[in-house]
Amino acid sequence: MSSVILTGLGKRYGRAPALTGVDLRLSSGVTGLLGPNGAGKTTLLRILATALAADEGQVRVLGQNPADTAGRLAIRRRLGYLPQESGFPRGFTAFGFVDYMAILKEWGDRAARHAEVRRVVGLADLSAVATKRVHALSGGQRRRVLLAQALIGQPDLLVLDEPTTGLDPAQRARLRDILSTAGETATLVISTHQTEDVAALCERVIVLDRGRVHFDGSVEGLISSASGRVWLATDRHPDAQHAWRIGSGRWRNVGDPPAGCEVVDPTLEDAYLLLVGDRARATEKEAVA
Ligand SMILES: Nc1ncnc2c1ncn2[C@@H]1O[C@H](COP(=O)(O)OP(=O)(O)OP(=O)(O)O)[C@@H](O)[C@H]1O
């Protein structure tokens, strides 16, 4: 059964559309959400997390309608949400903040709650700094405090907006471990700009651009769409959509290759760049025509 069903979802800020005609079904497993700045990723995640109401279409989350008060409450009881931006009330320690969030999540029994807070603080690798004030933590540690509160109670739906921002490579690897384990039973949606995290972690990838879904399929499927369109050369090719000099001094070109060039295997990043670049070029052509 799908945990999330979106049909014809639309959202506007004033007159400007942020999401248009989004149809999606999400089930257990880890889904990565990619898209350029302003594509609508955070808007979509906020709607799933019941922090924002849709303007058009139908939204079912965990079998409930978030437009109903009772439906919203039922969703929130089974939801973990790591927002893109968040402030912390002053004075809290890492443990104290996560404990406070657990109280808001209706964990009344003190002993059970503290055991759960210790579990998620440990999962987020924060035990050594649990008694430090949140404001004295590093940016990556603060991000992990937010992750810890999202994991309280092993939610059925985890909505994580850029969870890897600011994490060092070891912490990112640890996060992948935590999320892939959670994805065995829960539905996880992760917005990120880190294509390598999506490639490492996600079964499914959705690419949003200008509020619409432009790709929805497997990571392998998206990578294979770039097959034959990445090549190495001694120079930047004038027709390449993207080109950069790699460590060896040669140029990695992404676009439409000339005949006889040295084609290499694409990465998810190459495929994503091509998908978004091709769409931007098609839109420009339509505007000119
Ligand atoms: N509160 C708001 N008021 C007005 N416009 C908004 C608001 N929030 C987002 N927008 C606009 O809606 C569009 C989608 O924004 P959103 O934050 O969902 O994109 P995003 O894909 O998460 O971007 P980023 O990768 O930069 O985080 C953008 O054009 C943005 O300017």
PDBQT file of the ligand as one rigid body, heavy atoms in Angstrom, charges set to zero:
ROOT
HETATM    1  N1  LIG A 301       7.062  31.381   1.625  1.00  0.00    +0.000 N 
HETATM    2  C1  LIG A 301       7.182  31.645   0.316  1.00  0.00    +0.000 A 
HETATM    3  N2  LIG A 301       6.642  32.750  -0.223  1.00  0.00    +0.000 NA
HETATM    4  C2  LIG A 301       6.741  33.024  -1.540  1.00  0.00    +0.000 A 
HETATM    5  N3  LIG A 301       7.390  32.219  -2.433  1.00  0.00    +0.000 NA
HETATM    6  C3  LIG A 301       7.953  31.114  -1.943  1.00  0.00    +0.000 A 
HETATM    7  C4  LIG A 301       7.893  30.757  -0.559  1.00  0.00    +0.000 A 
HETATM    8  N4  LIG A 301       8.552  29.586  -0.381  1.00  0.00    +0.000 NA
HETATM    9  C5  LIG A 301       9.015  29.221  -1.601  1.00  0.00    +0.000 A 
HETATM   10  N5  LIG A 301       8.661  30.140  -2.531  1.00  0.00    +0.000 N 
HETATM   11  C6  LIG A 301       8.945  30.054  -3.969  1.00  0.00    +0.000 C 
HETATM   12  O1  LIG A 301       8.440  28.798  -4.416  1.00  0.00    +0.000 OA
HETATM   13  C7  LIG A 301       9.362  28.194  -5.345  1.00  0.00    +0.000 C 
HETATM   14  C8  LIG A 301       9.773  26.827  -4.840  1.00  0.00    +0.000 C 
HETATM   15  O2  LIG A 301      10.539  27.006  -3.651  1.00  0.00    +0.000 OA
HETATM   16  P1  LIG A 301      11.088  25.779  -2.806  1.00  0.00    +0.000 P 
HETATM   17  O3  LIG A 301      11.724  26.333  -1.565  1.00  0.00    +0.000 OA
HETATM   18  O4  LIG A 301      10.008  24.787  -2.637  1.00  0.00    +0.000 OA
HETATM   19  O5  LIG A 301      12.193  25.189  -3.799  1.00  0.00    +0.000 OA
HETATM   20  P2  LIG A 301      13.389  24.170  -3.520  1.00  0.00    +0.000 P 
HETATM   21  O6  LIG A 301      13.399  23.231  -4.666  1.00  0.00    +0.000 OA
HETATM   22  O7  LIG A 301      13.276  23.592  -2.170  1.00  0.00    +0.000 OA
HETATM   23  O8  LIG A 301      14.654  25.122  -3.599  1.00  0.00    +0.000 OA
HETATM   24  P3  LIG A 301      16.127  25.008  -2.912  1.00  0.00    +0.000 P 
HETATM   25  O9  LIG A 301      16.843  23.908  -3.626  1.00  0.00    +0.000 OA
HETATM   26  O10 LIG A 301      16.719  26.352  -3.209  1.00  0.00    +0.000 OA
HETATM   27  O11 LIG A 301      15.928  24.764  -1.450  1.00  0.00    +0.000 OA
HETATM   28  C9  LIG A 301      10.502  29.194  -5.517  1.00  0.00    +0.000 C 
HETATM   29  O12 LIG A 301      10.235  29.990  -6.658  1.00  0.00    +0.000 OA
HETATM   30  C10 LIG A 301      10.434  30.035  -4.258  1.00  0.00    +0.000 C 
HETATM   31  O13 LIG A 301      10.916  31.342  -4.493  1.00  0.00    +0.000 OA
ENDROOT
TORSDOF 0
